[in-house]
Amino acid sequence: SSLTPEQLISCIMNVEPPEIYLMEDVKRPFTEASMIMSLTKLANKELFLMISWAKKIPGFVELSLTDQVHLLESCWLEVLMLGLMWRSVDHPGKLIFSADLKLNREEGNCVEGIMIIFDMLLAATTRLRELNLQKEEYVCLKAMILLNSNICSTSPEMAEDLESRGKLQLLLDSMTDALVWAISKQGLSFQLQSTRLAHLLMLLSDIRHISGKGMKHLSDMKNKNIVQVSDLLLEMLTNTT
Ligand SMILES: Cc1cc(O)cc2c1CC(c1ccc(O)cc1)=C2c1ccccc1
């Protein structure tokens, strides 16, 4: 896109989805079903907001529809998890799924196999806190997760997909420039700026890993019929797992 890094950052800062609420009084202690039901209900609301968020990212709707769908299908849990980590950064030991759904790690005990992923999320959140991640950096990373998410898909045959792939690379490069710009505003030495960039990009690798664990866990629960995922979520889950 023809935006400067500064313009791109203020644009994606302005299209940040609003905080959402579960809007139901959850009965505690949780059961496996009630916890997953709450998470599913919350995630479903977030997914609808995520789709409209993606379409407001400059250049995203200029991509082929195939690319738009594949990008969202492969990154949706990564984006949800980075958002979760961001909301939790000032609450050590807790996962702030929403203002009315705050879980501590012990509550992960009521869903088999989820505690270990909760601990990964808490560790990654600690990393965000140690890095003192800035909101400008956060919104860049979230957009990069979307734009970088199906980089390893097969190289396109159709000409229009080739064109779309070229546009996608340009978008990702402008988002990287925006992240470099956001880091440069913090008065760090050049050496520390590149070290910080490396630390932030390594976070993306951790998020991809945790999301993979979460996706496996979620599809295991779907297959055990523990979770009734919405049609949208089912769509997201089936096309990628
Ligand atoms: C750790 C783990 C394991 C798992 O099996 C499922 C999930 C999670 C986290 C998580 C989640 C939800 C909302 C967020 O904003 C951020 C993360 C979900 C989840 C649940 C239902 C539907 C979709 C996603």
Ligand as a Chemical Component Dictionary entry (heavy atoms), coordinates in Angstrom:
data_LIG
# 
_chem_comp.id                   LIG 
_chem_comp.type                 NON-POLYMER 
_chem_comp.pdbx_formal_charge   0 
_chem_comp.three_letter_code    LIG 
# 
loop_
_chem_comp_atom.comp_id 
_chem_comp_atom.atom_id 
_chem_comp_atom.alt_atom_id 
_chem_comp_atom.type_symbol 
_chem_comp_atom.charge 
_chem_comp_atom.model_Cartn_x 
_chem_comp_atom.model_Cartn_y 
_chem_comp_atom.model_Cartn_z 
_chem_comp_atom.pdbx_ordinal 
LIG C1  C1  C 0 -5.938  -23.254 25.058 1  
LIG C2  C2  C 0 -7.153  -23.590 24.255 2  
LIG C3  C3  C 0 -7.492  -24.920 24.009 3  
LIG C4  C4  C 0 -8.636  -25.209 23.278 4  
LIG O1  O1  O 0 -8.997  -26.498 23.016 5  
LIG C5  C5  C 0 -9.458  -24.200 22.799 6  
LIG C6  C6  C 0 -9.086  -22.888 23.041 7  
LIG C7  C7  C 0 -7.959  -22.574 23.759 8  
LIG C8  C8  C 0 -7.834  -21.113 23.859 9  
LIG C9  C9  C 0 -9.014  -20.606 23.101 10 
LIG C10 C10 C 0 -9.273  -19.191 22.960 11 
LIG C11 C11 C 0 -10.556 -18.677 22.882 12 
LIG C12 C12 C 0 -10.761 -17.321 22.769 13 
LIG C13 C13 C 0 -9.661  -16.468 22.728 14 
LIG O2  O2  O 0 -9.834  -15.118 22.610 15 
LIG C14 C14 C 0 -8.374  -16.978 22.793 16 
LIG C15 C15 C 0 -8.162  -18.332 22.907 17 
LIG C16 C16 C 0 -9.746  -21.682 22.640 18 
LIG C17 C17 C 0 -10.982 -21.727 21.863 19 
LIG C18 C18 C 0 -12.076 -22.409 22.405 20 
LIG C19 C19 C 0 -13.244 -22.530 21.649 21 
LIG C20 C20 C 0 -13.313 -21.960 20.378 22 
LIG C21 C21 C 0 -12.199 -21.279 19.868 23 
LIG C22 C22 C 0 -11.025 -21.192 20.599 24 
# 
loop_
_chem_comp_bond.comp_id 
_chem_comp_bond.atom_id_1 
_chem_comp_bond.atom_id_2 
_chem_comp_bond.value_order 
_chem_comp_bond.pdbx_ordinal 
LIG C1  C2  SING 1  
LIG C2  C3  SING 2  
LIG C2  C7  DOUB 3  
LIG C3  C4  DOUB 4  
LIG C4  O1  SING 5  
LIG C4  C5  SING 6  
LIG C5  C6  DOUB 7  
LIG C6  C7  SING 8  
LIG C6  C16 SING 9  
LIG C7  C8  SING 10 
LIG C8  C9  SING 11 
LIG C9  C10 SING 12 
LIG C9  C16 DOUB 13 
LIG C10 C11 SING 14 
LIG C10 C15 DOUB 15 
LIG C11 C12 DOUB 16 
LIG C12 C13 SING 17 
LIG C13 O2  SING 18 
LIG C13 C14 DOUB 19 
LIG C14 C15 SING 20 
LIG C16 C17 SING 21 
LIG C17 C18 SING 22 
LIG C17 C22 DOUB 23 
LIG C18 C19 DOUB 24 
LIG C19 C20 SING 25 
LIG C20 C21 DOUB 26 
LIG C21 C22 SING 27 
# 
